[in-house]
Amino acid sequence: MPRILLFILITCYSSLLKANDIKSKRSIIFPKSEKINEYTTRIPFKLVDHLIVVEAQIHGQNGNFIIDTGSETMILNKVHFKNLYKHQKKDNQSFGVLEAIDNPYEKQVKDFVLQNFKLESLKSDVINLSHIEKSKKIKLLGIIGYSVLKDYEVFVDLYLNQITLSKVNKDGNKLDKKVYIEKIVDSLNFSLKNHTITLVGNINNKKVTFGLDTAAEFNQISKNLNKEILKYFTPKKRLTLIDASNNKKEVIAGKLHRVKLSETIYFGPMDTVLTNLRGINQAFGTDLDGVLGYEFFKQKRTIINYQKEKLYFINYPIQKH
């Protein structure tokens, strides 16, 4: 019998709706954030398995939020926000990677405060994330997605375990000109398909289109790709994949080799699962051949600029032995 290992793929899709909702005057605050100046703040995170998790306070509760570039909106965990009414129920469904998430709700968060950063009238989907909470053994208040992150340049640093958010203008230029002490050594253009960061690269010189997602615990590659590509995927074991809507399916896990995004940006072997990406592409309105997640950020200290549709990279320090 194959070895079974459960892991969570958090990626969610939330449709834009004109739903009724509740107005809340309370704020979301990150108590451990470090204010650099009026435009920039740093938030330490912990890795829960392969998920980037930040501590936060909302509506008098302390708990955790997952940082997820694959989620269109901010999502609150229904388990901790039960003051919902029928008029808040959304007219259509939100989507997880495998199937639709049933019975989503929408809640209005009046103020989102990040030190002196303030986002007003922020909509949040409310769905049941209790299975993720139980699996990861954390109090999960919700997920922070594209709708919050898009107005900032986002530095995801798995070396220092921190995220730096720096406010940008409509052209993507940082309002704070001196954010990074480290030197930016490379960059890469991407396309934004709805809210999905899309990268065009190759495996053994065969074109492959990837989505980039901070909450994908393992990379994914489509089992429908050309055999000339898939021969660089080395299978190791079977896993059970669980998405944000608690749907499960069995996949094959292994190592993916020879991933290259430009002449200078390439990767060593990455933990990857072989799966059907039809659900992701249907939900996201994309045509992805794969998803890059934790394994990408583990090898690349990455800055995301949504407005410029550009990634920037900072080297890991050279380890001295």
N, C-alpha and C positions, 0 to 999 in steps of 0.2 A: 504494500500500500504506500502511495507517495506521501512524503512528509507534508503536512498542512500547516501553514503559518498565516495568521490573520494580520492584515494591515489595512489602514484606512486611507482611502483616496478622498480628500475633502472637496475637491473641485465641484462647484455648484454653478448653475446658471439660473439667474433670476430675471424674469421678464419685466420690462418697464410697463407700469400700469397706472391707471387713474383711479386708484382705490381710495375709499374713505379710511381714515386712520385717527389715532389719538394724538393730541399735542402734549408733549412732555417738556416741562421747563427745566428738568434736571440735565446734568452733563455727564459725559464720559471723560474720566480723568485717568492719566497714567502716572501713578504716584512715584515710580522710580525713574521717570524720564529726566534727562539733563538738558536744561535750557542753555543753548550755546549763544544765541542772540534772538532778536525779535522774529527772525525768519526760520531758524533752524533748531531742531531738537534731536537728541539721541535717546533711544529707548532700548534698554537691555532686554534680551530675550533668553529664554531657556529652550533647549531642544527636548521635546517630549517625543521619544523615538526619533523620527525624522521630521517632526512638525515644529515650525517656528511659533513660539507661544509668548505673548506679552501679558503682564499683569495689568489689570484695570479696575476702576470703580465705576459703577453705573447704578442709578436708582437705589443708592444706599448699599449696594452689594459689592463685595470684593470677589474677583475671580479672574479668569483667563480668556484671552482672545487669540485665535489663530490668525496669522497673517497669510492671506490667500489671494494672490494675483489672479487666480483662476475663477474667483467669485465676482460676479458683476456688482453686487451690492454688499452692504453690511448686513449680516445675519445675526439675529438674536436667538438664543436657545429658548424655545417655548417652555421648557421645564422651569425656568427661572422668571419667566414673564407671562403670568397666567391671566392678567387682566385684559383679556381679549373679548371682543363682542362680534356678533354675527356680521355687522356691517363692515368689519375689517377683513373678512375673508376675501381672498383674491379671486378674480373671475376665471383665471386660468392657472396653470401649474408652473412651478419652478422645476428645474431639471437637475438631477444628479447625473453622474457619468453613465450609470447603467439604465435607470428608468426615471420616470417623472416622480417628483416628490409630491405626495398628496397633501391637500388641505393646508397650503401655506397661508400665513397671515402677514399683514403689513403694519408696522408701527412707526410713528413719527417721533424721532428724537430731536427735540428742539435745538439743543446745543451740543456740539461735540467739541470739547475743550482739550487741547493738547498744549499744556503750558499756556502761552499767549496765543496759540493758534485756535481759531474758533470757526466751526462750520455750522451754519444755522439750517434748521428745517431739513435735517438729514433723514431720508426714508430708510427703514430697515425692514427686511423680511424677517418673519418670526416662524421658525419651524422646529421640529423636535430633533435635537442633536444628542439625546440621552445615550444612544449607543456609542457615540464617540467619547462622551464623558466617561462612561463606564470602562470602555476599552483602554483609554489613556490614563484613567485614575486621576483626573483633575476636575475641578469645578469649571466647566466651560460655559462662559456667558455668551460667547458668539464667535463670529468670524468677521474680520475686517478685509474688505475687498477693494476692487477697482474704484468704486464710487468715492471712496475716501482717499485712496492713494494717488489718483490721477493728477491732483493739483500740486504734487510734490515731486522733487527728484528723490528717489528712494535708493539708499545704499544698503544692500543686504550683505552683511559682513559676518560670515561664519567663522572667521578667525578670532574676532573680538566678541562674538555673540551679541551684536547690537545692530539696530536699524537706525539710520540717520535720515530724517525727513527734512528737506529744505524747500521752502515755498518757491514756486516758479511763476512767471507771468504767462500770458496767453501764448507767447512764442516759445515757452520752455526755458527761458533764461532764468537762472537763479537770482533771487533778490539779494541773497547773501553771496558775495563774490569769493569769499575765502572759507569754504566749507571743509575741504579735505586737506589734511596734512600730507597724506600719501600722494604719490604721483600716479596719475592716470596713464596707463601704458598702452591701451588699445581701445578700440571701439567697434561697434557693429550696428548696422541699421536693422530695424525690424518693421513689420507691418502690423497695424492694429486692426484686427478683424472683429468688429463690435468691441468687446473688451479684451479679447485674447491677443497676447503678444505672440506673433507668428514669425518664426525664423526659417530661412531657407539655407540648408546646408547639404552635406553629402556624406554617404557611407561608401567607402571604396570607390569614390568618384561617381556614384549614382545619386541623383538629386533626391533629397528627402525634406519634407516640410514639418517642422516641429512647432508645438505650442510650448510656452514657458510658464511654469506654474510653481510658485513657492510652496504650495501645500500638497504637491505630488510626492508621496514618501518614496516612491520608486519611479524611475523613468518608465515610459511605456513605448512600445513599438508595435505597429500593426502587423498582425499575422498574415495579412493579404498582400504584403509587399513582395517585390520580385525576389526570387530565390538567390540572385546575385548579391542582394543586400542582406537577406536573412542568414546567409552562410557566415556572416560576421556576428551573429547572435549565438552564443554558446549556452544551451539550456543546462540548468543545474538541478532544479526541484520544482514542485508544484506549490502554489500558494492559493489562498482564498482572498479575493479582493472584495472589500466592503466600501460602498460609496456613502455620501452624506445622507442618503435616504435609506440607509441600512439594507440595501440590496446586495446580494452576494453572488459571486461567480468564481469558478476555478480558472487560474491562469498558470502559465509556465514562466518561471523566473530564471534568470541567468545573467550573463555578462554581454554587453554590447560593445563592440570594438570599432575603431576607425571612424569615429564621429568627428566631422570637421565642418566648421561654420564659415571659415575664411582661410586664406593662406597662412594666417598667423594664429588663428583661434581653433584649437583642436583639443581632444580629450583622451585621457587614458580610459581603460575599460571601466564601464559604469554598470552598476546593478540595474537591471531592466526587466520588465515583464512583457511577455508576448501576449497580445490580447486583441480583441475586436474594438476598434475605435469608432464604430458607427454611431453609438450613443452620444459620444462627445461631439462628433461632427454635426449630428442632427441638432443637438441642444445649442451649440455655439455658433452654428451657421458657418462652419469652417470645413476645410478639407485636409485635415492633419494626417501625417503618416506616423507621428509619434508625439510624445510629451516629455519634456525635460523638467526635472524637479530638483529634489534635494541633491542628487548626484551632480547636477550642473553647478549648483551654488557651493558645493563642497570643494570643487576644483577651481571655481572662479569667484573672486570677491567682486560683486556685480553692482553697478549703479543703473537704475532704470529711470529713463526720462520719457514719460508717456507723450508729452506734447511734441517733442522732437522726434519721437519714435526711434530712440537710440539707446543702446546699451554701452556703458563704459566699464572698463576693467582695471582693477588695481591688483598688483602682484601680492601673493602671500610672501611673508618674509622667508628668506633662505634659512633653513634649519642648519645650525652648526652642530656637528657630532664630536 
